């Protein structure tokens, strides 16, 4: 329906929804069994059991679905990533509800024998309800024996647990306001964990490679650069285990005529060293990158290096930016902009958890400037273009001036023909001055220094632009995943830094998209709560009951923050998506309690009696659905399986939230309901 393929995000959505898919059927099945235990016939129990929970199951399904609506508000890459996940979960939940309300009651009426749940079926219906398994009666008997023994062992224990829970609820209802204040205080205190969480855009995944950008002092000869890169390669082979090392590919130097499309090198003094790990490497690429960084700093301090993960995910999220944090200094005066960039780089280096600082541009690259004497050249029969063409041909080739192709008559292959001087012919400044200049209108050649003034100068290695403005970049690479604190520190630094006239500083890169996505997620979380409330108001025809149901949300958020902090997981778009999903999941349990309490009150029970009985009766399905979700998310939260690093923060947020919500909801919701309606008993 959404035009998506079966990709990692769709499969991740199905894995996330897998445990939630059985919740609807669990609630329906448990309620049918409750009626069977009361002595009703299977057909009657299936009908009543399904009808009683149709409304709360629909409400819980819709509340889980509606939290995905704010995905449409997300920005850029985040919207692209989560649209397929949201669609997969929504469609699977709708199918789950359809099956739970149609297939499950039908199968219960047809295949469940009332004797399985503790009473003998009516003789006239026993034969018609007998399952079609008579071909293997011994196997059926043995299976029933195992299930019976398990039920005989488990049910008494669970009844004792329910008795203890009844006692707890009775104590809570004696002092409901005090209990609510105590639990609310715990929730409020837990919010202080929020500033302690590290913040990143997307969870780190192991790309299996890393890249080191190397820069030596401007003017370094390429043979010196090759020697330094050889030292780096030897150091990498010493740090990276031979069992993990795949290959090392180095790209050294670049001539001014070489297109920047093919290399990030800006001159003979720069290089890139790409390290690829084997597929079954034991140690992650980020760990190896940190080790190589430390070794280079200790053994080769004269080398300026900047490390990148080289992963596709980081490149996509950064929208092509080479760094997660790119401090761009723009201005019409390049010297002022470059000086500001160097000043900021020195200050940013002092910020904790900053790994690498790298300015790719240089303004002091050795260059030679030719000032052609147009008058003298014209007197000799030469044009400016002819002088320049001769110089380019001598120093590089005539490929860009007069491209020529030759087609092999035998094979039909075409070859580019170029003319260039031997590399050994121009080695000194004197050789450059003596380059022969030929023209169309002169018979003999003349020397270059006869028609131009030649002098040395300093030149920029590269001139970068952003939105047509020339910029100087300060690349900032963090040691870990935390970008939030570094971005906050940089913003504070920029706020107190006095910039030269005409100089402007902007922070771009991964943090730019992260900031925009987090803003959209914040709006999405608030919108999710509002949509949940509106749906519950329509379902329960009450303005108060939905508020009581939503009391399950704060404990869930508390549990999510707690597990993120304890596991060292960053707050990123995946964990924020987990929080959004958690809002819909946590209210499912409270819906069961509130709806059944309303039902019991309509049958004539007092508020206190209805709360106690509803909490006891609905505890079993609440435990079953919550534990199914928690257990189902454990493999994902523990990073079991390839690619699970991406989904671990999402799974941990949901798992932690459901765990704490399970414990606190079964206490808070009954207490809140009793406080809201206990005046009805007095009336």
C-alpha positions in Angstrom: 0.0 0.0 0.0 2.8 2.4 0.8 4.9 1.4 -2.2 7.7 0.1 0.1 9.8 -2.9 -0.5 10.6 -5.6 2.1 13.5 -3.8 3.7 15.2 -3.6 7.1 12.7 -1.0 8.4 9.7 -3.0 7.4 11.1 -6.1 9.0 12.0 -4.2 12.1 8.5 -2.9 12.4 7.1 -6.4 12.1 9.6 -7.6 14.7 8.5 -4.8 17.0 4.8 -5.5 16.5 5.2 -9.3 16.8 4.6 -9.4 20.6 1.9 -6.8 20.4 0.0 -8.8 17.7 -0.9 -11.5 20.1 -2.1 -9.2 22.8 -5.6 -8.8 21.3 -6.0 -12.5 21.0 -4.7 -13.1 24.5 -7.2 -10.7 26.0 -10.1 -12.3 24.1 -8.9 -15.8 24.9 -8.4 -15.1 28.6 -11.9 -13.7 28.9 -13.4 -16.7 27.1 -11.6 -19.0 29.5 -12.9 -17.0 32.5 -16.5 -17.6 31.3 -15.7 -21.3 30.9 -14.4 -21.5 34.4 -17.7 -20.0 35.5 -19.4 -23.1 34.0 -20.7 -21.7 30.7 -20.8 -23.7 27.5 -17.9 -23.0 25.1 -20.2 -21.5 22.4 -21.8 -19.2 25.0 -18.4 -18.4 26.6 -16.9 -17.5 23.2 -19.8 -15.2 22.4 -19.9 -13.4 25.7 -16.1 -13.3 26.2 -15.6 -11.7 22.8 -18.4 -9.2 23.2 -17.2 -8.1 26.7 -13.7 -7.1 25.5 -14.6 -5.9 22.0 -14.6 -2.3 23.1 -11.4 -2.3 25.2 -9.5 -4.3 22.6 -10.6 -1.9 19.9 -9.6 1.0 22.0 -6.2 -0.4 22.8 -5.6 -1.2 19.2 -6.6 2.3 18.0 -4.4 3.9 20.7 -1.4 1.9 19.5 -2.2 2.8 15.9 -2.8 6.5 16.4 0.6 7.1 17.9 2.1 6.5 14.5 0.2 9.4 12.9 2.9 12.0 14.0 5.4 10.1 11.8 3.9 12.2 9.0 5.3 15.3 10.7 8.9 14.1 10.7 11.5 15.7 8.7 13.8 14.5 5.9 15.6 11.2 6.5 13.7 10.5 9.7 10.4 10.5 7.8 11.8 8.3 5.1 13.1 5.8 7.7 10.0 5.5 9.9 7.2 5.7 7.3 7.7 2.0 6.3 8.0 0.9 9.9 4.8 2.7 10.9 2.8 1.3 8.0 4.0 -2.2 8.7 2.9 -1.9 12.4 -0.5 -0.3 11.6 -1.5 -2.9 9.0 -0.4 -5.8 11.2 -2.3 -4.5 14.2 -5.5 -4.0 12.1 -5.2 -7.6 10.9 -4.5 -8.7 14.5 -7.8 -7.1 15.7 -9.8 -8.7 13.0 -8.4 -12.2 13.8 -8.9 -11.7 17.6 -12.6 -10.7 17.2 -13.5 -13.3 14.6 -11.2 -16.3 14.3 -10.3 -16.7 18.0 -13.9 -16.9 19.3 -14.9 -19.2 16.5 -12.0 -21.6 17.2 -12.7 -21.5 20.9 -16.4 -22.4 20.4 -15.4 -25.2 18.0 -12.3 -26.8 19.5 -12.2 -26.1 23.2 -13.6 -28.8 25.4 -15.2 -27.5 28.6 -13.6 -30.3 30.6 -10.2 -28.7 29.9 -11.0 -25.9 32.2 -12.4 -27.7 35.2 -16.0 -28.8 34.6 -17.6 -31.5 32.6 -19.4 -30.5 29.4 -23.1 -31.1 28.8 -23.6 -34.6 27.5 -25.6 -33.4 24.5 -22.8 -31.2 23.3 -19.8 -33.3 24.3 -19.6 -35.1 21.0 -20.1 -32.0 18.9 -17.3 -30.1 20.6 -14.8 -32.9 20.6 -11.8 -31.8 18.5 -10.9 -33.7 15.4 -7.8 -35.3 16.9 -9.2 -38.8 17.6 -6.7 -40.4 15.2 -4.0 -40.0 17.9 -5.9 -40.5 21.2 -2.8 -41.5 23.2 -0.9 -38.4 22.1 -3.9 -36.2 23.0 -4.1 -37.9 26.4 -0.4 -37.5 27.1 -0.5 -33.8 26.1 -3.6 -33.2 28.2 -1.8 -34.8 31.1 1.1 -32.5 30.9 -1.1 -29.4 30.6 -3.2 -30.6 33.5 -0.2 -31.1 35.7 1.1 -27.7 34.8 -2.3 -26.0 35.4 -2.6 -27.9 38.7 0.8 -26.5 39.8 0.5 -22.9 38.4 -3.2 -22.0 39.1 -3.0 -22.3 42.9 0.2 -20.2 42.9 -1.4 -17.6 40.8 -4.5 -17.5 43.0 -2.2 -16.9 46.0 -0.6 -14.1 44.0 -4.0 -12.6 43.3 -4.8 -12.8 47.0 -1.7 -10.8 47.8 -2.6 -8.3 45.0 -6.0 -7.9 46.6 -4.4 -7.1 49.9 -2.2 -4.5 48.3 -5.1 -2.9 46.5 -7.1 -2.8 49.7 -4.3 -1.0 51.5 -3.9 1.4 48.5 -7.6 2.2 48.5 -7.4 3.2 52.2 -4.9 5.9 51.4 -5.3 6.4 47.6 -4.2 10.1 47.6 -1.0 9.4 49.5 -0.1 6.6 47.2 -0.7 8.7 44.1 1.4 11.5 45.6 4.2 9.0 46.4 4.2 7.5 42.9 3.9 10.9 41.3 6.9 12.1 43.2 8.9 9.1 42.0 7.9 9.9 38.4 8.9 13.6 38.8 12.3 12.7 40.4 12.9 10.4 37.4 12.7 13.3 35.0 16.0 14.5 36.4 17.6 11.6 34.5 16.7 13.3 31.2 19.7 15.8 31.2 22.0 12.9 32.0 21.3 11.0 28.8 23.7 11.3 25.9 22.0 12.6 22.7 22.7 11.4 19.2 20.8 11.4 15.9 20.9 7.6 15.1 22.3 4.7 17.0 25.8 3.6 15.9 26.0 0.6 13.6 29.3 -1.1 12.8 30.2 -0.2 9.2 33.1 -2.6 9.1 35.5 0.1 8.0 36.9 3.5 8.8 38.7 6.3 7.0 41.6 8.4 8.2 42.1 11.8 6.5 45.8 12.8 6.7 47.2 16.3 6.3 50.8 17.3 6.5 52.2 20.9 6.5 51.4 22.8 3.3 54.1 22.3 0.6 55.1 18.9 1.7 56.4 16.9 -1.3 54.4 13.9 -2.3 57.3 11.5 -1.7 57.4 12.7 2.0 53.6 12.3 2.2 54.0 8.7 0.9 56.6 8.0 3.6 54.3 9.3 6.3 51.3 7.3 5.0 53.5 4.2 5.0 54.2 4.8 8.7 50.4 5.1 9.3 49.7 1.9 7.4 52.4 0.0 9.5 50.8 1.4 12.6 47.4 0.3 11.6 48.7 -3.2 10.9 50.1 -3.3 14.4 46.9 -2.1 16.0 44.4 -4.0 14.0 44.5 -7.8 14.5 45.5 -9.7 11.4 42.4 -11.9 11.9 40.2 -8.8 11.6 42.1 -6.7 9.0 40.7 -7.0 5.5 42.7 -4.4 3.4 44.2 -0.9 3.5 43.7 1.4 0.6 45.5 4.7 0.5 44.9 7.6 -1.8 47.9 10.0 -1.6 48.1 13.5 -3.0 46.4 15.3 -5.7 47.4 17.6 -8.5 45.5 20.9 -9.0 44.0 19.8 -12.3 42.5 16.7 -10.7 38.8 16.9 -10.2 37.6 17.0 -6.6 34.8 14.6 -7.6 37.3 11.7 -7.4 39.2 12.5 -4.2 39.0 14.5 -1.0 42.7 15.3 -1.2 43.4 19.0 -1.8 47.2 18.7 -2.6 50.4 16.8 -2.4 50.3 17.1 1.4 47.0 15.3 2.0 46.0 11.6 1.8 43.1 9.3 2.8 43.7 5.9 4.3 40.7 3.6 4.2 40.8 0.5 6.4 38.4 -2.4 5.7 37.7 -5.1 8.3 36.8 -8.7 7.5 33.1 -9.6 7.7 33.6 -11.7 10.8 35.8 -9.2 12.7 35.7 -9.7 16.5 36.3 -6.0 17.5 34.2 -3.2 16.1 35.4 -0.6 13.7 34.7 2.3 16.2 37.0 0.6 18.8 39.7 0.1 16.2 39.3 3.7 15.1 39.8 4.9 18.7 42.9 2.7 19.1 44.5 4.0 15.9 43.7 7.6 16.8 45.5 7.2 20.2 48.5 5.4 18.5 48.9 8.1 15.8 48.7 10.9 18.5 51.4 9.1 20.5 53.8 7.9 17.8 53.2 10.4 14.9 52.3 13.7 16.6 53.4 15.7 13.5 50.4 14.3 11.5 47.0 16.0 11.6 44.4 13.3 11.2 40.6 13.2 11.0 38.8 9.9 11.4 35.4 8.9 9.8 33.4 5.8 10.1 32.9 5.5 6.4 29.5 4.0 6.9 26.6 4.5 4.5 24.1 5.2 7.3 26.2 8.1 8.7 26.7 9.5 5.1 22.9 9.4 4.4 22.0 11.0 7.8 24.6 13.7 7.3 23.2 14.5 3.9 26.7 14.2 2.4 28.5 16.3 5.0 31.8 14.8 6.0 31.4 15.4 9.7 28.6 15.1 12.3 29.3 18.6 13.4 30.5 21.1 10.7 31.2 24.6 12.0 31.2 26.7 8.9 32.8 30.2 8.9 31.8 32.4 6.0 32.8 35.8 4.9 34.1 37.9 2.0 37.5 38.1 3.6 39.1 34.6 3.4 41.9 35.5 5.8 39.5 36.8 8.5 37.3 33.7 8.0 40.3 31.4 8.2 41.6 33.1 11.3 38.2 32.8 13.0 38.1 29.1 12.0 41.5 28.4 13.6 40.5 30.3 16.7 37.3 28.3 17.1 39.1 25.0 16.4 41.4 25.7 19.3 38.5 26.4 21.7 36.4 23.5 20.5 39.4 21.2 21.1 39.1 21.9 24.8 35.4 20.7 25.0 35.1 17.3 26.7 34.5 14.2 24.5 35.8 15.9 21.3 37.9 13.5 19.4 39.2 15.1 16.2 39.3 18.7 14.9 40.1 19.2 11.3 40.2 22.2 9.0 40.4 20.9 5.4 41.3 24.3 3.9 44.7 26.0 4.0 45.7 29.4 2.8 49.4 28.9 2.7 49.8 26.3 -0.1 53.0 27.2 -2.1 52.0 28.4 -5.6 53.5 30.2 -8.6 51.8 33.1 -10.1 52.2 34.1 -13.8 51.5 37.7 -14.8 51.5 37.7 -18.6 52.7 40.9 -20.2 50.0 41.2 -22.8 51.8 44.0 -24.7 55.0 42.1 -25.1 53.3 38.9 -25.9 51.3 40.6 -28.6 54.4 42.2 -30.1 55.8 38.7 -30.3 52.7 37.3 -32.0 51.3 35.4 -29.0 47.9 35.6 -27.3 47.3 35.1 -23.6 45.6 31.8 -24.3 48.5 30.5 -26.3 50.9 31.2 -23.4 48.6 29.5 -20.9 48.0 26.5 -23.2 51.8 26.0 -23.5 52.3 26.1 -19.7 49.4 23.7 -19.0 50.8 21.3 -21.7 54.3 21.4 -20.2 53.2 20.9 -16.6 50.4 18.4 -17.1 49.2 17.5 -20.6 47.1 18.9 -23.4 44.1 16.7 -22.5 41.9 19.7 -21.4 43.2 21.9 -24.2 43.1 19.8 -27.3 41.6 16.4 -26.6 42.2 13.9 -29.3 41.0 10.4 -29.9 42.3 7.5 -32.0 40.1 4.6 -33.0 41.8 1.2 -33.4 40.6 0.0 -36.8 41.0 -3.7 -35.7 39.1 -3.6 -32.4 37.0 -0.4 -32.7 38.2 0.7 -29.3 38.9 4.5 -28.9 41.8 5.8 -27.0 42.5 9.4 -25.8 45.8 10.8 -27.1 47.6 13.3 -25.1 51.0 15.1 -25.3 53.0 15.8 -22.1 56.5 16.7 -21.2 58.7 14.1 -19.4 58.4 14.5 -15.6 62.1 14.9 -15.2 62.3 17.9 -17.6 60.8 20.5 -15.3 62.2 20.1 -11.8 63.4 23.5 -10.8 62.2 27.1 -10.9 64.7 27.8 -13.7 63.2 24.9 -15.7 59.8 26.5 -15.3 61.0 29.9 -16.5 62.6 28.2 -19.6 59.4 26.5 -20.8 59.2 27.1 -24.6 56.2 29.1 -25.8 55.0 28.4 -29.3 52.2 30.1 -31.2 50.4 29.9 -34.5 51.8 33.2 -35.8 55.5 32.9 -34.8 58.1 30.7 -36.4 60.4 30.2 -33.4 59.6 29.5 -29.8 60.4 31.9 -27.0 60.9 31.4 -23.2 58.1 31.8 -20.7 60.0 34.4 -18.7 60.2 36.6 -21.9 56.4 37.2 -21.9 55.5 36.9 -18.2 56.6 37.8 -14.7 56.9 34.8 -12.5 56.9 35.0 -8.7 56.1 32.8 -5.7 52.9 33.2 -3.6 50.6 31.5 -1.1 47.3 30.1 -2.3 44.3 28.3 -0.9 44.3 24.6 -1.2 40.6 24.6 -1.9 37.7 27.0 -1.9 34.5 25.6 -0.6 31.0 27.1 -0.9 27.7 26.7 0.8 24.7 28.4 -0.7 27.1 30.4 -3.0 29.0 31.7 0.0 32.7 30.9 0.5 33.2 29.0 3.8 35.9 27.6 6.0 35.0 24.3 7.7 35.9 23.1 11.1 35.0 19.4 11.3 34.3 18.1 14.8 34.2 14.4 15.5 33.1 13.2 18.9 34.8 10.4 20.8 31.5 8.6 21.6 28.0 9.0 20.3 27.0 12.0 22.3 26.4 15.0 20.0 24.0 16.9 22.2 26.4 18.2 24.8 29.1 19.0 22.3 26.5 21.0 20.2 25.4 22.8 23.3 29.0 23.7 24.3 29.7 24.9 20.7 26.6 27.1 20.8 27.7 28.6 24.1 31.2 29.2 22.7 29.8 31.0 19.6 27.5 33.1 21.8 30.4 34.5 23.7 32.9 34.8 20.8 33.2 38.2 19.2 33.4 37.7 15.4 35.2 40.0 13.0 33.1 42.3 10.8 31.6 40.4 7.9 32.2 37.0 9.4 29.4 34.6 10.1 29.4 31.2 11.8 26.8 28.4 11.3 26.7 24.9 12.7 25.7 22.3 10.2 26.1 18.5 9.6 24.4 15.7 11.3 23.3 17.9 14.3 21.3 20.1 12.0 19.0 17.3 11.0 19.0 15.9 14.5 17.8 19.2 15.9 15.0 19.5 13.4 13.9 15.8 13.9 13.9 16.1 17.6 11.6 19.2 17.4 9.2 17.2 15.2 9.3 14.3 17.6 8.5 16.6 20.5 5.5 17.9 18.7 4.6 14.3 17.7 4.7 13.1 21.3 2.3 15.8 22.4 0.1 15.1 19.5 0.0 11.4 20.2 -1.3 12.1 23.7 -4.0 14.4 22.4 -5.1 12.0 19.8 -5.2 9.2 22.3 -7.4 11.3 24.6 -9.8 12.1 21.8 -10.1 8.5 20.8 -10.7 7.4 24.3 -13.3 10.1 24.8 -15.2 8.9 21.8 -14.9 5.2 23.0 -15.9 5.8 26.6 -18.2 8.8 26.2 -16.5 10.4 29.1 -14.0 13.2 29.6 -12.7 11.8 33.0 -12.1 8.1 32.2 -9.6 8.8 29.4 -7.6 11.0 31.9 -7.6 8.1 34.3 -6.4 5.7 31.5 -3.6 8.1 30.6 -2.2 7.9 34.1 -0.3 4.8 32.8 1.8 7.0 30.4 4.1 8.8 33.0 5.3 5.5 34.6 6.1 4.2 31.1 8.2 7.3 30.3 9.9 6.9 33.6 10.8 3.3 32.9 12.1 4.2 29.4 14.4 7.0 30.7 15.6 4.7 33.5 16.6 1.8 31.1 18.2 4.2 28.6 20.3 5.7 31.4 21.3 2.3 33.0 22.3 0.7 29.7 24.2 3.8 28.4 21.9 4.1 25.4 21.7 7.5 23.8 18.5 9.5 23.3 18.1 9.3 19.5 15.4 9.1 16.8 15.0 5.3 17.4 14.6 5.7 21.2 12.2 8.6 20.6 10.2 6.4 18.3 10.1 3.9 21.1 8.7 6.5 23.5 6.0 7.3 20.9 5.1 3.7 20.5 5.2 3.2 24.3 2.5 5.8 24.8 0.1 3.7 22.8 1.1 0.4 24.4 1.0 1.5 28.1 -2.6 2.7 27.9 -3.8 -0.8 26.7 -3.4 -2.2 30.3 -5.3 0.6 32.0 -8.1 0.4 29.4 -8.8 -3.1 30.5 -9.0 -2.1 34.2 -11.1 1.1 33.7 -13.5 -0.5 31.2 -14.2 -3.5 33.4 -14.7 -1.3 36.4 -17.3 0.7 34.5 -19.0 -2.6 33.5 -19.1 -3.8 37.1 -20.5 -0.5 38.4 -23.3 -0.7 35.8 -24.2 -4.1 37.2 -24.7 -2.6 40.6 -21.4 -2.8 42.4 -20.0 0.1 44.4 -16.9 1.9 43.2 -14.7 0.2 45.7 -16.0 -3.2 45.0 -15.8 -2.6 41.2 -12.2 -1.4 41.4 -11.1 -4.3 43.6 -12.7 -7.0 41.4 -11.7 -5.3 38.1 -8.1 -5.1 39.2 -8.1 -8.8 40.2 -9.9 -10.1 37.1 -7.9 -8.0 34.6 -4.5 -8.6 36.3 -4.0 -11.9 34.4 -4.5 -10.5 30.8 -2.5 -7.4 31.8 0.4 -9.6 32.9 0.1 -11.9 29.9 0.1 -9.1 27.3 2.8 -7.0 29.0 5.1 -10.0 29.6 4.6 -11.1 26.0 5.7 -7.7 24.8 8.7 -7.6 27.2 9.9 -11.1 26.3 9.4 -10.5 22.6 11.6 -7.4 22.7 14.4 -8.9 24.7 16.4 -10.3 21.7 16.2 -6.9 20.0 17.1 -5.1 23.1 20.1 -7.4 23.7 21.3 -6.8 20.1 20.9 -10.4 19.1 21.3 -10.7 15.4 22.9 -8.8 12.6 21.8 -5.1 12.3 20.0 -5.2 15.7 22.1 -2.2 16.8 19.7 0.1 15.0 16.7 -1.2 16.8 18.2 -1.7 20.2 17.4 1.8 21.6 13.8 1.5 20.4 13.3 -1.9 21.9 15.0 -0.8 25.2 12.7 2.2 25.5 9.6 0.1 25.0 10.9 -2.7 27.2 11.8 -0.4 30.1 8.6 1.6 29.8 6.4 -1.5 29.8 8.2 -3.1 32.7 7.8 -0.1 35.0 4.3 0.7 33.7 3.2 -2.9 34.4 4.2 -2.5 38.1 2.9 1.0 38.6 -0.2 0.9 36.4 -1.9 -1.9 38.4 -1.6 0.3 41.4 -2.0 3.9 40.1 -5.0 3.3 37.8 -7.2 1.7 40.5 -6.2 4.3 43.0 -6.8 7.2 40.6 -10.2 5.7 39.6 -11.3 5.3 43.2 -10.2 8.9 44.0 -12.2 10.2 41.0 -15.4 8.3 41.7 -15.5 7.5 45.4 -18.1 10.2 46.0 -20.6 8.1 44.0 -20.5 5.6 46.9 -21.4 8.3 49.4 -24.3 9.5 47.2 
